[in-house]
Amino acid sequence: MASELERRDLLKGLGATLGGAALGLGGAALGVARDVAVAGVAEAQETAKGRVPDTPVKFGHITIQSGPGAILGLPSLKGHTLAAEEINAAGGLLGRRKIETLTADEAAGPEATVKELKRMKLVEKIDYFSGVIAAHNQLAVGPVVEELKLLTIMTEGCIDKLFEIEVPNPQYLFGMTNILSADGVTTALAVARAWPEVKRIAVINPDYAFGRWFQLHFDAAREKLLPGSEIVSEVWAPFPNTTDFTSHITKTVAAKPDVIVTSMWGGMYVAFYKQALGQGLFRRARLAGNINFGVVPQAIGKDHPEGAIAGVHSNYHFTYAPAGASAANKRFVEAYQKRWSEYPSYAAEAAYTGLYLFKTAVERAHKQAGGGWPEDDAVIRQLEGLSIEAPSGLVTIRKEDHRAYKDVKVGFSKNLADYPFAVWDPERIMTIPVGQMTAPPGWPKPGRGHNDPSATVNWIKTTWKKAGT
């Protein structure tokens, strides 16, 4: 089925139906691990029989399915599909309701993504929504799902502005990855820990909301952690279709940096690092990326420079936690590899975990109500504050802002005999409590006592001391 998914290119986003019910796949075919979710499932299913409708639950899932961003976006759909198939093979939600998924491509940008979202809700009558990868699409979609009163588990939902300015009091919107400010701060901390002698830093970022936001928070943390450093070159690559980085690399080489920092991702990043290798850039400077290893793992070649900071959006790399330390990750990696013949990325894990968080909330709401299919408000109340043990570790949805938080993770690239591509060096993985990387939930948002672009920028400026003082 993986080849069929790739062959159709997901019908280029034209409402293709996916999921275990539609594909006719059972648990035996999938090698399903039926104990992925939390305890209490059997009890919920038992009380549900005869009291819950057996009609399918319809999800919409929009992600990047074409262009250079697809090697980041397609795993989101694959993770969602795997979770749906596992749930369906075990009888469906509450033991009766199978999940069906309509999908579309967000590569066309915010306006087209919002239009397709509305079509899914108003014409296709989806019950719930998930997906959305690119930051500019997140900012456009967030307010719309609130207007539509459409319960949404956004695969990303990372950019601070989404929950601090666009949707400051979310009801229906939930985000699945660590906040983007933590991403920028983590990269600065990793550079400071690994290379404290750094003085000259060059940045190469994608020129849109994600890259700009990353740079804001990287700089805020860098000024505290590496007060003797300076940005000697700043280059912005037009997003998403830059394929020739010759001029960007030439300018960077001329600046003679100690470190190159980038938030490029997907096909853009792969094209950049391969061209930079050809021009000898990494013989002169170290490399630090916040999401460079966030793509399909095998998109990164053996030629990737070793010893680089290899970020995964601070969220998840399939080699961590090791199989012996995390049963949940072992099950997920094995199931995903069997289903799709590839290793999972952070986007796959986020979508997979998001659907299991939804499943757990439905079961708890059902049990609390004593039966029947729970209303959206009841599911939302259960999602708020919910924690489950996921492949990425303990994931908790913060009640105050509907974001799913987990400990921050970042590693260093290395070639190991076990994989035909570069992965994380098992001896050089940093894990940091997310609370140390981002503003606490009660910290004032922009426009409420300060005019900084985010709560985290203000929190860093106000509470962090400069290194050496």
Secondary structure, DSSP 8 states (H G I E B T S, - for coil): -HHHHHHHGGGGGS-EEESHHHHT--HHHHT--TT-S-TTHHHHHHHHTTTS--S-EEEEEEE--SSTTHHHHHHHHHHHHHHHHHHHHTTSBTTTB-EEEEEEE-TT-HHHHHHHHHHHHHTS--SEEEE--SHHHHHHHHHHHHHHT--EEES----HHIIIIISSS-SSEEE-S--HHHHHHHHHHHHHHH-TT--EEEEEEEESHHHHHHHHHHHHHHHHH-TT-EEEEEEEEETTT----HHHHHHHHHT--SEEEE---HHHHHHHHHHHHHTTHHHHSEEEESSTT-S-GGGS-TTS-TT-EEESTTT-BTTBS-TTT-HHHHHHHHHHHHHHSS---HHHHHHHHHHHHHHHHHHHHHHHHTSS---HHHHHHHHTT-EEEETTEEEEE-TTT-BEE--EEEEEEE--TT-SS-EEEEEEEEEE-GGGTS--TTS--TTSS--SSSHHHHHHHHH---TT-
